[in-house]
Amino acid sequence: MNKRMKNIMTQNDFSKSYNLVDAIDLAKKFSTTKFDETIDICMNLNIDPKNGEQNVRGKLKLPKSLGKLVKVCVIVSENKQQEAKEAGADIVGSDELVEKVEGGFTDFDRCIATPDMMSKVGKLGKVLGPRNLMPNPKLGTVTNDIKQAIEDAKAGEIEYKSNETLVQAGIAKSSFTKEDIKKNIEFFVEKISKDRPSGIKGDFLKKLCISPTMGPGVNVDINSIDRL
């Protein structure tokens, strides 16, 4: 542990939960590297990870975009390839691209496919699934409207998916104003809350913390978030 981190750990109480505004102050304070760190959110949900119907998954556009350059891979038949290229896709291909991805190629942030290619794309689950890159009709990444799907990806959409009982995502940049970080967090929490699976008893959101890329997590008092 370096000197910077030792000072942070000894000068702050990480056992308590802070109201959202104070937690954001601390997360920004803990972001002391030379690059613009991402502020991450981690939510612990009251779900049964063994029950597939309780998995939480979706996509959204944050009120304040992270400004990340999204590299989009599109798997389409040859007659759709020019459309994908004109819409701004970074990687476009058909059978040969499926083979390349099957061999381990995953140098992209979003994968989009047309329905007619899914019989071939389906075998890429072992490669794309663990990286949360598998095209999915529920997320709009299996579609014939390639142009719209690419535009949505490039506009800063983020995808989220529960892993066991946790949902994690990059929610802001440390350079954002406190108000912009607050808006993104409240928007994300509201969206996840609306995804509450049926049959859940008791509180859906059990715990929430935020942290900069290279800093410790700060527990947030759930009752301080304006949407509950």
DAKA-V685611 format. One record per residue. PHI is phi as a letter, one per 40 degrees, with the letter a starting at -180 (999 if undefined). NEAR is the number of other ideal C-beta (glycine too) atoms within 10 Angstrom. Layout:
BEGIN
PHI,NEAR + PHI,NEAR
END
This chain:
BEGIN
999,7 + c,7 + c,7 + d,13 + c,14 + c,10 + c,11 + c,18 + c,12 + c,7 + c,8 + b,15 + c,7 + c,14 + c,6 + c,9 + b,17 + b,21 + c,13 + d,22 + c,13 + c,14 + c,25 + c,24 + d,15 + c,22 + c,29 + c,21 + c,15 + c,25 + c,20 + b,15 + c,13 + c,5 + c,11 + c,13 + c,22 + c,18 + c,26 + c,18 + b,24 + b,16 + b,25 + c,14 + b,24 + c,16 + b,22 + c,14 + c,13 + c,7 + b,10 + d,7 + c,9 + b,18 + c,14 + b,19 + a,14 + i,16 + a,18 + a,16 + b,12 + c,20 + d,12 + b,19 + c,14 + c,18 + g,10 + c,12 + c,9 + c,18 + c,14 + b,24 + b,26 + b,31 + b,27 + a,22 + c,11 + d,10 + c,9 + b,18 + c,18 + c,11 + c,15 + c,24 + c,14 + c,11 + c,20 + h,14 + c,26 + c,19 + b,18 + b,22 + a,18 + b,18 + d,12 + c,8 + c,23 + d,18 + c,13 + c,15 + c,23 + d,15 + c,8 + h,8 + c,13 + a,15 + c,11 + a,20 + b,18 + a,25 + b,26 + b,28 + a,26 + c,22 + d,12 + c,12 + c,21 + c,15 + c,8 + c,16 + c,23 + d,12 + c,12 + c,22 + d,10 + c,9 + c,17 + c,18 + d,10 + c,10 + c,11 + f,15 + b,19 + c,20 + d,25 + a,17 + c,11 + c,9 + c,19 + g,16 + b,22 + b,20 + a,17 + c,12 + c,13 + c,22 + d,15 + c,12 + c,26 + c,24 + c,14 + c,21 + c,28 + c,17 + c,10 + h,16 + c,19 + b,21 + b,17 + b,20 + a,17 + c,19 + b,12 + f,11 + b,16 + b,15 + b,23 + b,15 + a,19 + c,16 + b,23 + a,29 + b,22 + c,21 + c,14 + c,20 + c,12 + d,14 + c,11 + c,16 + c,26 + c,20 + c,17 + c,24 + c,25 + c,16 + c,17 + c,23 + c,22 + c,14 + c,15 + c,22 + c,15 + c,9 + c,15 + d,15 + c,16 + c,6 + g,10 + c,13 + b,6 + g,6 + c,11 + c,16 + c,17 + c,13 + a,16 + a,26 + a,20 + b,26 + a,21 + c,24 + d,16 + b,15 + b,23 + c,15 + c,18 + b,24 + c,17 + b,27 + c,14 + d,16 + c,9 + c,15 + c,19 + c,11 + a,12 + c,12
END
